[in-house]
Amino acid sequence: MMRTVFAAAFALGAIAGSAQAMPLAPPGAGANGDVIAIAGGCGPGWHRGPYRGCLRNYANPAAHACPRGYHIGPGGACRGNGR
């Protein structure tokens, strides 16, 4: 009985192992121009935040209250990250 179950499982695995979910594209197939790459679904100038919302990318350092490597701590003072 156990031998039959093992043989059936092996045969099923051999058959399923040869299936391909998505075959490779043939050589010489060009990229499709219909696809536009965007940043996480938010669009240019935005990125995906920690709770799946879109946040604006800031390139202006003057727009931040603290310099790079610091964050606003208790009382509104700038504290170093990791402290």
C-alpha positions, -999 to +999 in steps of 0.1 A: +000+000+000+027+025+010+047+016-021+018+024-043+012+058-027+049+066-030+050+056-066+019+076-074+033+107-057+066+103-075+048+100-109+026+130-102+057+150-092+075+141-124+046+151-145+040+184-127+077+192-125+079+196-163+051+222-165+061+259-171+041+287-156+055+312-181+078+302-209+107+323-218+104+349-246+119+339-280+153+355-288+150+387-306+116+397-291+117+434-284+103+453-254+067+463-255+063+501-257+028+499-242+043+495-206+052+527-187+073+522-155+061+541-125+073+543-089+051+519-070+019+531-086+022+566-073+036+584-104+066+606-109+077+627-079+060+603-054+069+571-037+051+543-017+050+550+021+051+525+050+013+521+051+008+517+013+000+554+008+017+577-017+042+603-003+059+631-022+096+630-029+113+660-015+145+672-032+147+705-014+166+701+019+151+734+031+117+718+032+128+696+061+129+707+098+161+687+105+192+680+084+198+646+068+205+619+094+184+636+121+147+635+130+124+656+152+124+642+187+105+649+219+100+686+225+106+694+188+144+693+189+164+675+162+179+642+173+203+619+155+188+588+139+194+557+160+197+575+193 
